[in-house]
Amino acid sequence: MDPVDYRTATWKDIQDRLIGLRHRCWQAWLQHGPGTTREVAARAEIDLLTFRPRSTELYQLGFLAIAVDREGHEGIYRARSMTEAAENYLRLASEARNPQLDLSF
C-alpha cells in the first residue's frame, strides 16, 4: 500500500482484506514462520505460486514484516500479530495524514 492508501483506509478496511487465501497464508506465517516464502510455503504445504503473491499482499497490508534483510538473497519474513499489524497501521496512517515538512533544498 502507498502512503495515500493509509491516509484514506481505516483499520477495518485493512482487516476486511484478510480473507480467503490471504488469511490462510497469514495463518501459515503465524504457525510456520519466520522464514523465506519458499521455506514457509513448504512447511505449510501450500504451493509457492499461490503462497508468494499472497505473502506480498500481506506485507503490503502490514501483516508481514522483514525479519532479516539479506541483500541479493530472498529475505526472511515473520508474521505480525493482529495487535502488531494494528499498531503498524496506526503509525503509517498517522504519518500519511501528518507528513513532516521537508525543508531541505
Rosetta blueprint (number, residue, H / E / L):
1 M L
2 D L
3 P H
4 V H
5 D H
6 Y H
7 R H
8 T H
9 A L
10 T L
11 W H
12 K H
13 D H
14 I H
15 Q H
16 D H
17 R L
18 L L
19 I L
20 G H
21 L H
22 R H
23 H H
24 R H
25 C H
26 W H
27 Q H
28 A H
29 W H
30 L H
31 Q H
32 H H
33 G L
34 P L
35 G E
36 T L
37 T H
38 R H
39 E H
40 V H
41 A H
42 A H
43 R H
44 A H
45 E L
46 I L
47 D L
48 L H
49 L H
50 T H
51 F H
52 R H
53 P H
54 R H
55 S H
56 T H
57 E H
58 L H
59 Y H
60 Q H
61 L H
62 G L
63 F L
64 L E
65 A E
66 I E
67 A E
68 V E
69 D L
70 R L
71 E L
72 G L
73 H L
74 E L
75 G L
76 I E
77 Y E
78 R E
79 A E
80 R L
81 S L
82 M H
83 T H
84 E H
85 A H
86 A H
87 E H
88 N H
89 Y H
90 L H
91 R H
92 L H
93 A H
94 S H
95 E H
96 A H
97 R H
98 N L
99 P L
100 Q L
101 L L
102 D L
103 L L
104 S L
105 F L
